[in-house]
Amino acid sequence: MLHKLAQSKWFDLLGVAIVVGIALASGYLTETLADVVNWGPWTVFVPFGLISIGNSVLSIMSTRLTGRMSNVGNIVGIINVVLSGTIDYLLGNKAAIITYPVTFIIYTFAINKWMKTEKYEASRPLTGAKGLATMIAIFAGALIFSFATNYIGYAGQINLLFWVTTLAFGLSMGANVLNAMKLTMQWRFWFLYNLVQLVKALVQGNWANVGKYIYYIINSIAALSFWTKPKETEPLAEL
């Protein structure tokens, strides 16, 4: 049943409805670039809110498509990274100029790797001492990088939110590296990432994001089921 949920177009639509609903509830619909930066009168004609909403849709579709082993998901993801990095930087995240280019590079590797592999077949899992060492190196490196960039982004102010954000970004970066290697293990780390984000949303009282990350947690479990049984699953028509 779970692997069918990974393929479900209705579940796609539910995800889109959730992220669009959150964006609308946040008041993004009528927001223009003039509400964010003071670059001149022309900025009132740039629909920053609509762009943000569209970017949210790209994010959910990238996740859903990679969840059913479509390389289109990585292509959509790289577009999402460019838009997300631009939006985050404009909203004041100075570390975005470092973090998003790195994520962009990881996605280019993912697209290239996936093109060279069987369509519905994951890479062989990392096993033994060498595999364990590789996993530790990936996530140690990701967490160190996350700490350094978030230290810049938070202007050296270390608090609970800083540590939660550092852990979340470290997990997402490590999971993106595993995705570039086309390893099933990534979905276990996406599950942890979404769980951390859910806890963060609960601590902040951001109830809209609570719903979003519950959705993402379910999706990561469904994607894991699909990736572990790709040969037994008849993929639906892709975008």
WOFENVEN-V420383 format. One record per run of one state. SS is the DSSP state (hx for helix, st for strand, lp for the rest). FROM is the first residue (numbers start at 0). TO is the last residue. If there is no record, write none. Layout:
BEGIN
ss:SS from:FROM to:TO
ss:SS from:FROM to:TO
END
This chain:
BEGIN
ss:lp from:0 to:0
ss:hx from:1 to:6
ss:lp from:7 to:7
ss:hx from:8 to:24
ss:lp from:25 to:31
ss:hx from:32 to:34
ss:lp from:35 to:39
ss:hx from:40 to:44
ss:lp from:45 to:46
ss:hx from:47 to:66
ss:lp from:67 to:70
ss:hx from:71 to:89
ss:lp from:90 to:94
ss:hx from:95 to:114
ss:lp from:115 to:126
ss:hx from:127 to:152
ss:lp from:153 to:158
ss:hx from:159 to:179
ss:lp from:180 to:184
ss:hx from:185 to:203
ss:lp from:204 to:205
ss:hx from:206 to:227
ss:lp from:228 to:228
ss:hx from:229 to:231
ss:lp from:232 to:238
END
